[in-house]
């Protein structure tokens, strides 16, 4: 499978993961298993996907840990919106076949 197809599948699973948690976890596992396509356009997409997975997971776990303070729902909503923005940006860059500038940035 080409690196471009791998990124497409990762993005599709992340998109489905916005509604269901299991595809999100599958996308993160696949991104880690496939590894970066060093020296190609898709290496930035891979780094972006891995960072999206980990920050999304940390945000969701943090929100669940804050359930006793009443801040769970707003934190989950913010995490979901952040993840939706990252997935959208990933799809747009994939479609245009362009590098993701600074894949390590927060958004």
C-alpha positions as CSV (number, residue, x, y, z in Angstrom):
1,X,0.0,0.0,0.0
2,X,1.4,3.4,-0.9
3,X,2.0,6.0,1.8
4,X,-0.7,8.2,0.3
5,X,-3.3,5.4,0.7
6,X,-2.1,4.8,4.2
7,X,-2.7,8.4,5.1
8,X,-6.1,8.3,3.5
9,X,-7.1,5.3,5.6
10,X,-5.7,6.9,8.7
11,X,-7.8,10.1,8.0
12,X,-10.9,8.1,7.2
13,X,-10.6,6.2,10.5
14,X,-10.0,9.4,12.4
15,X,-13.1,10.9,10.8
16,X,-15.1,7.9,11.8
17,X,-13.5,8.1,15.3
18,X,-15.2,11.5,15.8
19,X,-18.5,9.5,16.2
20,X,-17.1,6.3,17.6
21,X,-14.0,5.8,19.7
22,X,-12.9,2.5,18.2
23,X,-11.9,3.8,14.8
24,X,-9.9,6.5,16.5
25,X,-7.9,4.0,18.3
26,X,-7.5,1.9,15.2
27,X,-6.2,5.0,13.3
28,X,-3.6,5.6,16.0
29,X,-2.4,2.0,16.0
30,X,-2.2,1.9,12.3
31,X,-0.3,5.2,12.1
32,X,2.2,3.8,14.6
33,X,2.5,0.4,12.9
34,X,2.9,1.8,9.4
35,X,5.6,4.3,10.4
36,X,6.6,7.5,8.7
37,X,7.3,7.6,5.0
38,X,10.6,9.4,5.5
39,X,11.8,11.7,2.7
40,X,8.3,11.9,1.1
41,X,5.5,14.3,1.2
42,X,3.5,11.9,3.4
43,X,6.0,12.0,6.3
44,X,4.5,15.3,7.5
45,X,1.0,13.8,7.3
46,X,2.2,10.9,9.4
47,X,3.7,13.1,12.1
48,X,0.5,15.2,12.0
49,X,-1.7,12.0,12.4
50,X,0.4,10.7,15.3
51,X,0.2,14.0,17.1
52,X,-3.5,14.2,16.5
53,X,-4.0,10.8,18.0
54,X,-2.0,11.4,21.1
55,X,-3.4,14.9,22.0
56,X,-6.9,13.7,21.2
57,X,-6.5,10.7,23.5
58,X,-4.9,12.8,26.3
59,X,-7.8,15.3,25.9
60,X,-10.5,12.6,26.2
61,X,-8.8,10.9,29.1
62,X,-8.3,14.3,30.9
63,X,-12.0,15.2,30.3
64,X,-13.1,11.8,31.7
65,X,-10.8,12.3,34.7
66,X,-12.5,15.7,35.4
67,X,-16.0,14.2,35.6
68,X,-16.2,14.9,39.3
69,X,-15.6,18.6,38.8
70,X,-18.4,19.1,36.3
71,X,-15.9,20.1,33.6
72,X,-16.2,16.9,31.7
73,X,-18.7,17.9,29.0
74,X,-17.0,21.2,28.1
75,X,-13.6,19.5,27.9
76,X,-15.0,16.7,25.8
77,X,-16.6,19.2,23.5
78,X,-13.4,21.2,23.1
79,X,-11.4,18.0,22.5
80,X,-13.9,16.9,19.9
81,X,-13.8,20.3,18.1
82,X,-10.0,20.3,18.2
83,X,-9.9,16.8,16.7
84,X,-12.4,17.7,14.0
85,X,-10.3,20.7,13.0
86,X,-7.2,18.5,12.8
87,X,-8.9,15.8,10.8
88,X,-10.4,18.4,8.4
89,X,-7.0,20.0,7.9
90,X,-5.4,16.6,7.3
91,X,-8.1,15.7,4.6
92,X,-7.6,19.0,2.9
93,X,-3.8,18.7,2.7
94,X,-4.1,15.0,1.6
95,X,-6.5,16.1,-1.2
96,X,-4.2,18.8,-2.4
97,X,-1.2,16.5,-2.0
98,X,0.8,19.2,-0.1
99,X,3.1,19.1,2.9
100,X,1.6,19.9,6.3
101,X,3.6,22.9,7.4
102,X,4.9,22.3,10.9
103,X,3.0,19.1,11.8
104,X,4.1,19.5,15.4
105,X,2.1,22.6,16.1
106,X,-1.0,22.6,18.2
107,X,-3.5,23.2,15.5
